């Protein structure tokens, strides 16, 4: 269009229309290229499916020649249970666990205090426990009570003499 007189110029309109037609024709040719490529890909996929179909039919025809007399069952040996015996048996096989380390702890007693009081503790502070003096200590293995005992001195070292041992069945019951 002409900027000088703001009127429609037929020559310029014709040029614009011709340019638009050329662009559209170029787009159609690229669409044709795309369609041709898609057809080519479809043709190659169809031939691949035919190869699979031929292989399957060949396998089926080979299987059709078998009868039940041609098929044999494989001999199986009798399997025995050689797993570790359960803890309920009188003589459990404990050899597999004998070298596993465990943590043993003696608990004199316990109590609950507020964090405020915990932060005020310093050297010389006394904490009152829930046990009476002379009451047996708890012996725990990995946090599980297994016995009660009293403190003794052995060669200038502390030790504990077990006074009451929890039965194995009771220990197992507490683990569950």
C-alpha positions in Angstrom: 0.0 0.0 0.0 1.1 3.5 -0.6 1.7 5.7 2.4 1.5 8.9 0.5 -2.2 9.0 -0.3 -3.7 6.3 2.0 -5.5 4.7 -1.0 -5.5 1.1 -2.0 -3.1 0.5 -4.8 -4.2 -2.5 -7.0 -0.6 -3.2 -8.2 0.7 -3.5 -4.6 -2.3 -5.7 -3.6 -1.6 -7.9 -6.5 2.0 -8.3 -5.5 1.0 -9.1 -1.9 -1.5 -11.7 -3.2 1.1 -13.3 -5.5 3.7 -13.5 -2.6 1.1 -15.1 -0.4 0.2 -17.7 -3.0 3.9 -18.5 -3.5 4.3 -19.1 0.3 1.2 -21.4 0.3 2.5 -23.4 -2.7 5.8 -23.9 -0.9 4.0 -25.1 2.2 2.0 -27.5 0.2 5.1 -29.0 -1.3 6.6 -29.5 2.2 3.3 -31.1 3.2 3.7 -33.5 0.2 7.2 -34.3 1.3 5.9 -35.1 4.8 3.1 -37.3 3.5 5.6 -39.2 1.3 7.9 -39.8 4.2 5.0 -41.1 6.3 4.0 -43.5 3.6 7.5 -44.8 3.3 7.7 -45.4 7.0 4.4 -47.3 7.0 5.6 -49.5 4.2 8.7 -50.4 6.0 6.8 -51.2 9.2 4.3 -53.4 7.3 7.2 -55.4 5.9 8.6 -55.8 9.5 5.2 -57.2 10.7 5.2 -59.6 7.8 8.5 -61.0 8.9 7.2 -61.5 12.5 4.1 -63.2 11.1 6.2 -65.5 9.0 8.4 -66.4 11.9 5.4 -67.2 14.2 3.7 -69.3 11.6 7.0 -71.2 11.0 7.3 -71.9 14.7 3.7 -73.1 15.0 4.1 -75.5 12.1 7.2 -76.9 13.7 5.3 -77.3 17.0 2.4 -79.1 15.3 4.6 -82.1 14.6 5.0 -82.9 18.3 2.8 -85.4 20.1 2.4 -86.0 23.8 4.7 -89.1 23.4 7.5 -86.8 22.2 7.4 -84.8 25.4 9.2 -86.1 28.5 9.0 -84.8 32.1 12.3 -84.0 33.7 13.2 -86.1 36.8 13.1 -84.1 40.0 15.0 -84.9 43.2 13.2 -84.9 46.5 14.0 -81.6 48.3 14.7 -81.7 52.0 14.3 -78.8 54.5 17.8 -78.0 55.7 16.9 -74.6 57.1 17.7 -73.5 60.7 15.4 -75.1 63.3 13.0 -72.7 65.0 13.6 -71.4 68.5 10.7 -73.4 69.9 12.7 -76.7 69.4 14.6 -78.2 72.3 17.9 -78.1 70.5 17.9 -75.2 68.1 20.9 -74.9 65.8 22.5 -71.7 67.2 25.9 -72.1 65.5 24.8 -69.6 62.7 24.4 -66.8 65.2 27.1 -67.4 67.8 29.5 -64.8 66.4 27.0 -61.9 66.1 28.0 -59.1 68.5 25.4 -57.7 70.9 25.4 -54.8 73.3 24.9 -55.6 77.0 24.0 -52.9 79.5 23.3 -52.7 83.2 20.5 -50.2 84.2 20.6 -48.9 87.7 17.4 -47.0 87.2 15.7 -44.2 85.3 13.6 -41.1 85.7 11.9 -38.3 83.7 12.9 -34.7 84.0 12.0 -31.6 82.0 14.5 -30.2 79.5 14.8 -27.0 81.7 16.0 -29.1 84.6 18.3 -31.1 82.3 20.0 -27.9 81.1 20.6 -26.8 84.7 22.6 -29.9 85.6 26.3 -29.4 86.4 29.1 -31.2 88.3 27.8 -32.4 91.7 24.1 -32.4 90.8 22.1 -35.4 92.1 19.3 -37.1 90.0 16.8 -39.2 91.9 16.1 -42.5 90.2 13.0 -44.7 90.4 14.8 -47.6 92.2 15.4 -48.1 95.9 18.9 -48.6 97.2 19.9 -52.4 97.2 17.3 -53.2 94.5 18.7 -55.4 91.7 19.9 -53.8 88.5 18.3 -54.7 85.1 20.6 -56.5 82.6 19.6 -55.7 79.0 20.9 -57.1 75.8 20.2 -54.8 72.8 17.6 -53.1 74.9 15.8 -56.4 75.9 15.6 -57.3 79.6 17.3 -60.7 80.1 18.2 -60.8 83.8 18.4 -59.0 87.2 21.6 -58.8 89.2 23.7 -57.1 91.8 26.9 -55.1 91.6 30.1 -56.9 92.7 33.9 -56.0 92.7 36.1 -58.4 90.8 39.9 -57.7 90.7 39.2 -54.0 91.4 36.7 -53.8 88.5 32.9 -53.6 88.7 30.9 -56.7 87.7 27.4 -58.0 88.1 26.2 -61.2 89.6 23.0 -62.5 88.0 20.3 -63.2 90.6 17.3 -63.8 88.3 17.5 -64.8 84.6 14.4 -64.3 82.3 13.5 -67.6 80.7 14.2 -68.0 76.9 10.6 -68.3 76.1 9.8 -65.1 78.0 12.6 -63.3 76.2 11.3 -64.4 72.8 7.8 -63.4 73.7 9.1 -59.9 74.6 10.9 -59.6 71.2 7.6 -60.1 69.3 
